[in-house]
Amino acid sequence: MRIAYLECFSGISGDMFLGALVDAGVPARLLEETVEALNIGARLEAERVQRNGISAIKATVYANGEKDLPREIYWEQQALQREAAYHEHGPKTTHSHEPVQLLEHNYSNSSGRAPEPHEHGRGLKEISEIIRRAAISESAKTTAIAIFEALGAAEAKVHNCDIESIHFHEVGAVDAMVDIVCAAVGAEALGVEEFLCSPLNVGGGTVKCAHGTLPVPAPATLELLKNAPVYSSGVQAELVTPTGAAIVKTLAKRFTPFPAMTVEKTGHGAGTRDFAEHANVVRLTIGEAQPKVSPTIAQELITVLEANVDDLNPQVFGYVMDRLLEEGALDAFGVPVQMKKNRPGMLLTVLSKTEDASRLAKLIFQETTTLGVRQREEKRQALARRWVTVTTRWGDVRLKIAIMNGTVTNYAPEYEDCRRIAAECHVPLKSVMQEAVQKYLVSNEKQ
């Protein structure tokens, strides 16, 4: 199955998605013809730019010859204009029965169109009619209208009104239609069966919009991202816009880490800003999905070191084992043996990473009385493992969890943690170990 994977590590907006489509192989001319088919006085330009050293395509919408402005610049200009109008004409009154006019929905990542004031704007019904009349495929029309409806439903929820009351200012509607309809046409042109998406970096801070200064993500964006995994990298900027969120909500079938796939091609779509911390792009990867491979038991090559000792102080033998483990041995143990001339002795065995074998052999010579160390390489199968921490009444204890094919097969509290707590709190060691296991089992049942 052919799939497309969106990586939104710098968020996503309508123009970023269009840029990624073009960079991934969708002909720019196809999107230009789509804009012409809408017949709304707009055009689309795609140019190659750099974002923090990454080459990407920047898609820019022109409506009636006007180019996108960064959102914060636009709203600063609007504030100045309102202040000047106030001083010249006095305060302007608004009426509650007027339709909800939306300006913020269509802005690109950290940027936006400078909308012209429009008394009535376009409602979703009118926008849907424009899309239906356009010379594009029926499936693309359906997708585009679905994206617009998702956007309208989110705005209606935020403003507590009917979706029919949602109106888009004239220029705002132009930008949104170009972004959304081209997204639908371009997504269809990729010829993929499924869109997948990464968790989305929403940014942070505040953003100025038609409703004043609001926290990031904007209310409509957050509404659209319900049930989607989101996070903030700390960048103080709006990274996911409502239009970008609506596109993801409609196109993406599921959210996942990078899927198993054979990569065919990739594309990068650029946002307006160029951040110092990261490349302000969205990445689109196209390829064939691969069957999910069940995890197997890992196999590795290790070195086994052995030495027979029959004249070593038993206290030193214990010390040597501790030193070997401290120096990186995978394991070390001793087995009683009967040696020549019927002398009792110990067989010291050390499991080592291949790269550590020489260093550990030298340590054995230095710390024991042996005159020879045997060495051989063996294959070892090892289960995947991870650490978890549980809190007992006496303190935190780590447990080592062994996993085979995604299933926990064994768990054991860390001895040193339990021994330290037992000594400090004057409680039996077995009580600490038992409670640690019980805490782990209870927490595991709740997951």
C-alpha positions as CSV (number, residue, x, y, z in Angstrom):
1,M,0.0,0.0,0.0
2,R,1.3,3.4,-1.0
3,I,1.3,5.8,2.0
4,A,2.2,9.4,2.7
5,Y,3.7,10.5,6.1
6,L,3.5,14.0,7.4
7,E,6.2,15.1,9.9
8,C,5.0,18.2,11.7
9,F,8.0,18.9,13.9
10,S,7.5,22.6,13.1
11,G,3.8,22.5,12.9
12,I,1.8,22.7,9.7
13,S,-0.2,25.3,7.8
14,G,-2.0,25.3,4.4
15,D,0.9,26.9,2.5
16,M,3.5,24.5,4.1
17,F,1.4,21.5,3.0
18,L,1.2,22.9,-0.6
19,G,4.9,23.4,-0.6
20,A,5.6,19.9,0.5
21,L,3.2,18.5,-2.1
22,V,5.1,20.4,-4.9
23,D,8.5,19.3,-3.5
24,A,7.3,15.7,-3.4
25,G,6.5,15.7,-7.1
26,V,3.0,17.2,-7.5
27,P,3.3,19.6,-10.5
28,A,3.1,23.2,-9.5
29,R,1.2,23.8,-12.7
30,L,-1.5,21.5,-11.5
31,L,-2.1,23.6,-8.4
32,E,-1.9,26.8,-10.5
33,E,-4.6,25.4,-12.8
34,T,-6.7,24.5,-9.7
35,V,-6.5,28.1,-8.6
36,E,-7.6,29.3,-12.0
37,A,-10.5,26.9,-12.0
38,L,-11.8,28.5,-8.8
39,N,-12.1,31.8,-10.6
40,I,-11.8,33.9,-7.4
41,G,-9.2,36.4,-8.4
42,A,-6.2,34.5,-6.9
43,R,-3.0,33.0,-8.1
44,L,-0.4,30.7,-6.5
45,E,3.4,31.0,-6.7
46,A,5.8,28.3,-5.6
47,E,9.5,29.1,-5.1
48,R,12.5,27.3,-3.6
49,V,13.8,28.7,-0.4
50,Q,16.1,27.8,2.5
51,R,14.9,27.3,6.0
52,N,17.8,27.0,8.5
53,G,19.8,25.3,5.8
54,I,17.0,23.0,4.5
55,S,15.8,23.4,0.9
56,A,12.1,23.6,0.7
57,I,9.2,25.0,-1.4
58,K,7.4,28.1,-0.3
59,A,3.9,28.4,-1.7
60,T,2.4,31.9,-1.7
61,V,-1.1,32.9,-2.4
62,Y,-1.9,36.3,-4.0
63,A,-5.5,37.6,-3.8
64,N,-6.2,40.6,-6.0
65,G,-2.5,41.2,-6.2
66,E,-1.9,41.1,-2.4
67,K,0.7,38.8,-0.8
68,D,0.5,37.2,2.6
69,L,1.6,39.2,5.6
70,P,2.9,37.8,8.9
71,R,-0.1,37.6,11.2
72,E,1.4,39.8,13.9
73,I,2.3,42.5,11.4
74,Y,-1.2,42.5,10.0
75,W,-2.8,42.8,13.4
76,E,-0.4,45.6,14.4
77,Q,-1.5,47.4,11.3
78,Q,-5.1,46.8,12.0
79,A,-4.7,48.1,15.6
80,L,-3.1,51.3,14.3
81,Q,-5.9,51.7,11.7
82,R,-8.6,51.2,14.4
83,E,-6.9,53.7,16.7
84,A,-6.7,56.3,13.8
85,A,-10.4,55.7,13.0
86,Y,-11.4,56.0,16.6
87,H,-9.7,59.4,16.9
88,E,-11.3,60.5,13.6
89,H,-14.8,59.1,13.8
90,G,-15.3,57.9,17.4
91,P,-16.0,54.3,18.5
92,K,-17.6,51.9,16.1
93,T,-20.6,49.9,17.4
94,T,-21.3,46.3,16.4
95,H,-24.5,44.3,16.6
96,S,-24.8,40.8,18.1
97,H,-27.0,39.7,15.1
98,E,-24.2,40.1,12.6
99,P,-22.7,36.9,11.3
100,V,-19.4,35.7,12.9
101,Q,-16.6,37.0,10.7
102,L,-13.5,34.9,10.8
103,L,-10.1,36.2,9.9
104,E,-7.7,33.9,11.7
105,H,-8.5,30.6,10.1
106,N,-6.5,30.8,7.0
107,Y,-3.1,32.1,8.1
108,S,0.0,30.2,7.1
109,N,2.5,29.1,9.7
110,S,3.4,32.3,11.6
111,S,2.0,34.3,8.7
112,G,-1.2,35.3,7.1
113,R,-3.1,37.2,4.5
114,A,-3.9,40.9,5.0
115,P,-7.7,40.6,4.7
116,E,-9.7,43.5,3.3
117,P,-12.7,44.4,5.4
118,H,-15.8,42.9,3.9
119,E,-19.3,43.6,5.3
120,H,-20.9,40.2,4.7
121,G,-18.1,37.8,3.8
122,R,-18.6,34.3,2.4
123,G,-20.4,31.6,4.2
124,L,-19.7,27.9,3.9
125,K,-22.7,27.4,1.6
126,E,-21.3,29.9,-0.9
127,I,-17.8,28.6,-0.6
128,S,-19.1,25.0,-1.2
129,E,-20.9,26.2,-4.3
130,I,-17.7,27.8,-5.7
131,I,-15.8,24.5,-5.1
132,R,-18.5,22.4,-6.7
133,R,-18.4,24.6,-9.9
134,A,-14.6,24.3,-10.2
135,A,-13.2,22.1,-12.9
136,I,-11.6,19.6,-10.5
137,S,-12.4,15.9,-9.8
138,E,-15.4,15.0,-7.7
139,S,-13.3,13.3,-5.1
140,A,-11.1,16.4,-4.7
141,K,-14.3,18.5,-4.3
142,T,-15.6,16.2,-1.6
143,T,-12.3,16.4,0.3
144,A,-12.0,20.2,0.0
145,I,-15.6,20.7,1.3
146,A,-14.9,18.2,4.1
147,I,-11.9,20.3,5.2
148,F,-13.9,23.5,5.1
149,E,-16.7,21.9,7.1
150,A,-14.2,20.7,9.7
151,L,-12.8,24.2,9.9
152,G,-16.3,25.8,10.1
153,A,-17.5,23.3,12.8
154,A,-14.5,24.1,15.0
155,E,-15.1,27.8,14.6
156,A,-18.8,27.4,15.4
157,K,-18.0,25.4,18.5
158,V,-15.5,28.1,19.7
159,H,-18.0,30.9,19.1
160,N,-21.0,29.0,20.3
161,C,-23.0,29.5,17.1
162,D,-24.5,27.6,14.2
163,I,-22.1,26.6,11.4
164,E,-24.4,28.5,9.0
165,S,-23.4,31.7,10.9
166,I,-19.7,31.3,10.2
167,H,-18.6,33.7,7.5
168,F,-15.2,34.2,6.0
169,H,-14.0,37.7,5.0
170,E,-13.6,38.1,1.2
171,V,-9.9,37.9,1.1
172,G,-9.7,35.4,3.9
173,A,-12.0,33.1,2.0
174,V,-9.8,33.4,-1.1
175,D,-6.7,32.3,0.8
176,A,-8.5,29.5,2.5
177,M,-10.0,28.2,-0.7
178,V,-6.7,28.2,-2.5
179,D,-5.0,26.4,0.4
180,I,-7.7,23.9,1.0
181,V,-8.8,23.1,-2.6
182,C,-5.1,22.8,-3.7
183,A,-4.5,20.6,-0.7
184,A,-7.3,18.3,-1.8
185,V,-6.2,18.2,-5.5
186,G,-2.5,17.7,-4.6
187,A,-3.2,15.0,-2.1
188,E,-5.2,13.1,-4.8
189,A,-2.4,13.6,-7.3
190,L,0.1,11.9,-5.0
191,G,-1.8,8.6,-5.6
192,V,-1.5,7.4,-2.0
193,E,-4.0,5.2,-0.3
194,E,-3.4,6.6,3.2
195,F,-2.1,9.7,5.0
196,L,-0.3,9.2,8.3
197,C,0.9,12.0,10.6
198,S,3.4,12.5,13.4
199,P,2.6,14.2,16.7
200,L,2.3,18.0,16.0
201,N,4.5,20.7,17.5
202,V,2.0,23.5,18.2
203,G,4.4,26.1,19.3
204,G,3.8,28.4,22.3
205,G,3.3,32.0,23.5
206,T,0.4,34.1,22.3
207,V,-0.9,35.2,18.9
208,K,-2.9,38.3,17.9
209,C,-6.0,37.6,15.9
210,A,-9.5,39.0,15.2
211,H,-10.5,38.3,18.8
212,G,-7.6,39.9,20.5
213,T,-4.5,38.2,21.9
214,L,-5.0,34.5,22.5
215,P,-2.7,31.7,23.7
216,V,-1.2,29.3,21.2
217,P,-2.6,27.1,19.9
218,A,-5.6,29.2,18.9
219,P,-9.0,28.0,20.1
220,A,-10.1,26.7,16.7
221,T,-6.8,24.9,16.2
222,L,-7.1,23.2,19.5
223,E,-10.7,22.1,18.7
224,L,-9.5,20.6,15.5
225,L,-6.7,18.7,17.1
226,K,-8.9,16.8,19.6
227,N,-7.6,13.2,19.9
228,A,-4.4,14.1,18.1
229,P,-1.0,13.9,19.9
230,V,0.4,17.4,20.3
231,Y,3.4,19.0,22.1
232,S,5.3,22.2,22.3
233,S,9.0,22.4,21.7
234,G,9.1,25.8,23.5
235,V,9.2,28.0,20.3
236,Q,7.2,31.1,21.1
237,A,5.2,31.2,17.9
238,E,2.1,29.7,16.4
239,L,3.2,26.7,14.4
240,V,-0.1,24.9,13.7
241,T,-2.7,27.0,12.1
242,P,-6.5,26.2,12.0
243,T,-6.2,25.6,8.2
244,G,-3.3,23.2,8.8
245,A,-5.1,21.5,11.6
246,A,-8.2,21.1,9.4
247,I,-6.2,19.5,6.6
248,V,-4.5,17.1,9.0
249,K,-7.9,16.2,10.7
250,T,-9.5,15.4,7.3
251,L,-6.6,13.7,5.5
252,A,-4.7,11.8,8.2
253,K,-6.1,8.4,9.1
254,R,-3.9,7.9,12.2
255,F,-1.0,9.4,14.1
256,T,2.1,7.4,14.5
257,P,5.9,7.5,14.8
258,F,7.7,7.0,11.4
259,P,6.0,4.0,9.9
260,A,7.7,1.0,8.4
261,M,7.9,1.8,4.7
262,T,10.1,1.8,1.6
263,V,10.9,5.5,0.9
264,E,10.2,6.6,-2.6
265,K,10.5,10.4,-2.3
266,T,10.3,13.3,0.2
267,G,9.2,16.9,0.0
268,H,9.6,19.9,2.3
269,G,7.2,22.7,2.6
270,A,8.4,26.0,4.1
271,G,6.7,28.3,6.5
272,T,7.2,32.1,6.4
273,R,9.6,32.4,9.3
274,D,13.1,31.1,9.5
275,F,13.8,30.0,13.0
276,A,17.3,29.8,14.5
277,E,16.4,26.7,16.5
278,H,15.1,24.4,13.8
279,A,14.1,24.3,10.1
280,N,10.6,25.8,9.8
281,V,9.3,23.1,7.4
282,V,6.9,20.2,7.2
283,R,8.3,17.0,5.7
284,L,6.2,14.7,3.5
285,T,7.5,11.2,2.8
286,I,6.0,9.0,0.2
287,G,6.5,5.2,-0.1
288,E,5.3,1.7,0.1
289,A,4.1,0.5,3.5
290,Q,6.0,-2.5,4.8
291,P,4.5,-5.3,6.9
292,K,4.8,-4.8,10.6
293,V,7.8,-6.8,11.7
294,S,7.3,-8.4,15.1
295,P,10.2,-7.8,17.4
296,T,12.6,-10.8,17.7
297,I,15.0,-11.8,20.4
298,A,18.2,-9.9,19.7
299,Q,21.3,-11.9,18.9
300,E,24.8,-10.5,19.6
301,L,28.4,-11.7,19.7
302,I,30.1,-11.6,23.1
303,T,33.5,-12.7,24.5
304,V,33.7,-15.2,27.3
305,L,36.8,-15.0,29.6
306,E,37.7,-17.9,31.9
307,A,40.4,-18.4,34.5
308,N,41.1,-21.2,37.1
309,V,42.4,-20.0,40.4
310,D,43.3,-22.2,43.4
311,D,45.5,-20.1,45.5
312,L,43.5,-16.8,45.8
313,N,42.1,-15.5,49.1
314,P,38.3,-15.9,48.9
315,Q,37.8,-12.3,50.0
316,V,39.9,-11.1,47.0
317,F,37.8,-13.3,44.7
318,G,34.6,-11.4,45.7
319,Y,36.4,-8.1,45.2
320,V,37.5,-9.1,41.7
321,M,34.0,-10.0,40.7
322,D,32.8,-6.6,41.9
323,R,35.6,-4.8,40.0
324,L,34.8,-6.6,36.8
325,L,31.2,-5.6,36.9
326,E,32.1,-2.0,37.7
327,E,34.4,-2.0,34.7
328,G,31.6,-3.0,32.3
329,A,31.5,-6.8,32.3
330,L,28.1,-8.1,31.2
331,D,28.2,-10.8,33.9
332,A,30.8,-12.4,36.2
333,F,30.4,-15.6,38.3
334,G,32.4,-18.3,40.0
335,V,32.0,-22.0,40.1
336,P,33.8,-24.3,42.6
337,V,36.0,-26.8,40.9
338,Q,38.4,-29.6,41.9
339,M,41.8,-28.9,40.4
340,K,45.0,-30.8,39.9
341,K,46.6,-32.4,43.0
342,N,43.0,-32.4,44.4
343,R,43.2,-28.8,45.3
344,P,39.9,-27.0,45.6
345,G,39.6,-23.9,43.4
346,M,37.3,-21.5,41.6
347,L,36.5,-21.2,37.9
348,L,36.0,-17.4,37.2
349,T,33.8,-16.8,34.2
350,V,33.3,-13.3,32.7
351,L,30.9,-12.3,29.9
352,S,32.1,-9.3,28.0
353,K,31.4,-7.1,25.1
354,T,34.0,-7.9,22.4
355,E,35.5,-4.4,22.6
356,D,36.0,-4.7,26.4
357,A,37.6,-8.2,26.4
358,S,41.2,-7.1,26.4
359,R,40.7,-4.5,29.2
360,L,38.9,-7.0,31.4
361,A,41.4,-9.8,30.8
362,K,44.2,-7.3,31.9
363,L,42.1,-6.7,35.1
364,I,41.9,-10.4,35.8
365,F,45.7,-10.7,35.5
366,Q,46.2,-7.7,37.8
367,E,43.8,-8.7,40.5
368,T,44.1,-12.5,40.7
369,T,46.9,-15.1,40.9
370,T,46.1,-16.8,37.6
371,L,48.8,-17.3,34.9
372,G,46.4,-17.6,32.0
373,V,43.0,-16.4,30.8
374,R,41.1,-18.4,28.2
375,Q,39.0,-16.4,25.7
376,R,36.4,-17.4,23.2
377,E,33.5,-15.8,21.3
378,E,30.0,-17.0,21.6
379,K,26.6,-15.9,20.3
380,R,24.1,-14.7,22.9
381,Q,20.4,-14.2,22.6
382,A,19.1,-11.3,24.8
383,L,15.6,-10.1,25.6
384,A,14.8,-6.4,25.2
385,R,14.8,-4.7,28.5
386,R,13.8,-1.4,30.1
387,W,13.8,0.2,33.5
388,V,10.7,1.5,35.5
389,T,10.7,3.2,38.9
390,V,8.1,2.5,41.6
391,T,7.6,4.3,44.8
392,T,7.5,2.2,48.0
393,R,6.7,3.6,51.4
394,W,10.4,3.8,52.0
395,G,11.6,5.3,48.7
396,D,12.0,4.7,45.0
397,V,13.0,1.4,43.6
398,R,14.0,0.6,40.0
399,L,12.8,-2.6,38.4
400,K,14.3,-4.2,35.3
401,I,11.6,-5.4,32.9
402,A,12.3,-8.0,30.3
403,I,10.2,-8.0,27.1
404,M,9.8,-10.6,24.3
405,N,7.7,-9.8,21.2
406,G,6.1,-6.9,23.0
407,T,5.1,-8.9,26.1
408,V,6.7,-8.6,29.6
409,T,8.2,-11.9,30.4
410,N,10.0,-11.1,33.6
411,Y,10.5,-8.3,36.2
412,A,12.9,-7.9,39.1
413,P,13.6,-5.1,41.6
414,E,17.1,-3.7,41.5
415,Y,19.0,-5.3,44.3
416,E,21.2,-2.3,45.2
417,D,18.2,0.0,45.5
418,C,16.4,-2.4,47.8
419,R,19.6,-3.1,49.9
420,R,20.2,0.6,50.4
421,I,16.6,1.3,51.5
422,A,16.6,-1.8,53.8
423,A,19.8,-0.5,55.5
424,E,18.7,3.1,55.7
425,C,15.2,2.4,57.0
426,H,16.0,-0.7,59.1
427,V,13.5,-2.9,57.4
428,P,13.9,-6.5,56.1
429,L,15.3,-6.6,52.6
430,K,12.7,-9.1,51.5
431,S,9.9,-6.6,52.5
432,V,11.3,-3.9,50.3
433,M,11.6,-6.2,47.4
434,Q,8.1,-7.6,47.8
435,E,6.5,-4.2,48.0
436,A,8.4,-3.0,44.9
437,V,7.1,-5.9,42.9
438,Q,3.5,-5.3,44.3
439,K,3.7,-1.6,43.3
440,Y,4.8,-2.5,39.8
441,L,2.0,-5.0,39.4
442,V,-0.7,-2.6,40.6
443,S,0.6,0.2,38.3
444,N,0.8,-2.2,35.4
445,E,-2.9,-3.2,35.9
446,K,-4.0,0.4,35.6
447,Q,-2.3,1.0,32.3
